[in-house]
Every structure is written in structure tokens, then in C-alpha cells.
Amino acid sequence: GAVVSQHPSRVICKSGTSVKIECRSLDFQATTMFWYRQFPKKSLMLMATSNEGSKATYEQGVEKDKFLINHASLTLSTLTVTSAHPEDSSFYICSASWGGGEGQPQHFGDGTRLSIL
Amino acid sequence: RKEVEQDPGPFNVPEGATVAFNCTYSNSASQSFFWYRQDCRKEPKLLMSVYSSGNEDGRFTAQLNRASQYISLLIRDSKLSDSATYLCVVPASNTGKLIFGQGTTLQVKP
């Protein structure tokens, strides 16, 4: 089955630090990847759609200058949380659609638990 | 109506019980649906895809009622390992995005 790898799985750092999270599709090419954030006991909230070779599409209310997304290849998308603050502490998860078409399920990375002190 | 709505539960059931969750959706044009399972502090994992009237995989059965715009997930002979949050997911039209319900929490007790 499709495998999506996310790294790192856990980050603890000081306020003001920038944190980079990688999402890789291991056995398929993903022209589109998705970045989500999930707070405790809440549903996944889509942050942005990462498009290979072009700019990401951000959801309403998500600061594009705060959450930088780069999708330079068909197997790698990165999310950088710039100048992170305690309120950015959350579970960040990426996903990719194997089939690529509309209506296809997405396969998720392991997630990154970010804690900002 | 919310785009995707689920009863958050929790559903507390004994081992061996049969339990069913419902999920309603607002977009009548939706053609495919998914149930994901999410364990505490873990990523969601695809449990079942539903493209027609329903799908069955072992102890799990998903049914789709297009007229009433709801999807159900039935779990038979519940196991302790079934304890998790079950997410109802509906693709957003023409975007490739998925819309997640808030999830239904199941706790299977010995």
C-alpha cells in the first residue's frame, strides 16, 4: 500500500525557533500533498494544499508567511513553522493521495508533535 | 447542516458487542466516502472506502444511504483493539480535499 513518511515525529523547542517538517511519499509520486493540524480532542483541520512546482494553496485563516510550504519534487513536501510560539504547539500531519484523482482517499504520514516552550 | 457531522460519543461497549456509528453529509453530489480510524496521538488510517451502496470487510460494514445523505459504520464482535476514534470523511467537490467529521470515539471494555 501507499506509504507516506513524515519527519521528525516529535519536536520540542524554544519560542522563536523555526521548525521544518518533511513529508515524503515513499512508493508513489504525489503531485499534491496536504498539510493538516490537529489540536487535542479536535478534528483535523486542513491548513494548505501543497502543489508540486507551484505555490501552495492556503485555507482561510492560515498565515502563509507563518507556515511556509515547499513542494520541490514529486515525493517531498516541507512545512516550515517560522518563529514558532506556544500557540503553534499542535499535531501536524501531512497526507498524499495515491490515485491523484478527485474522490481518492488520502494516506497520512505519522504526524509531527510540535511543542513550543 | 454541517458538511460532515458525527456524534462524538463516546460509545462505551463491552467486548463482543455490535456497535454502529452514523455520519451525515451535506453535499448530495458526493460520490465517495471514507471511514478512517485514529488512535490516540497517532495519524488517521484508512479503514474503508465506500463508492456505492456499501462495503464489507470482515467485522466491519459500511453502508451508504444517498437519499438520506448518511453513511454508517457497523462493527460486529467488538474487540478491545477496536477502541479508537472513527472519522467519517467526504471528499470536497472538484478540489481533491477531504472534509473530516469530528470523529466518534469508541471504547470497548472487557
Chai-1 contact restraints between the chains, C-beta under 6 A:
chainA,res_idxA,chainB,res_idxB,connection_type,confidence,min_distance_angstrom,max_distance_angstrom,comment,restraint_id
A,T32,B,G96,contact,1.0,0.0,6.0,A-B,restraint_1
A,S43,B,F100,contact,1.0,0.0,6.0,A-B,restraint_2
A,S43,B,Q102,contact,1.0,0.0,6.0,A-B,restraint_3
A,L44,B,F100,contact,1.0,0.0,6.0,A-B,restraint_4
A,I93,B,E43,contact,1.0,0.0,6.0,A-B,restraint_5
A,E102,B,G96,contact,1.0,0.0,6.0,A-B,restraint_6
A,G103,B,Q31,contact,1.0,0.0,6.0,A-B,restraint_7
A,G103,B,S32,contact,1.0,0.0,6.0,A-B,restraint_8
A,G103,B,P91,contact,1.0,0.0,6.0,A-B,restraint_9
A,P105,B,F34,contact,1.0,0.0,6.0,A-B,restraint_10
A,P105,B,L46,contact,1.0,0.0,6.0,A-B,restraint_11
A,P105,B,S49,contact,1.0,0.0,6.0,A-B,restraint_12
A,Q106,B,L98,contact,1.0,0.0,6.0,A-B,restraint_13
A,F108,B,E43,contact,1.0,0.0,6.0,A-B,restraint_14
A,F108,B,P44,contact,1.0,0.0,6.0,A-B,restraint_15
A,D110,B,E43,contact,1.0,0.0,6.0,A-B,restraint_16
A,G111,B,E43,contact,1.0,0.0,6.0,A-B,restraint_17
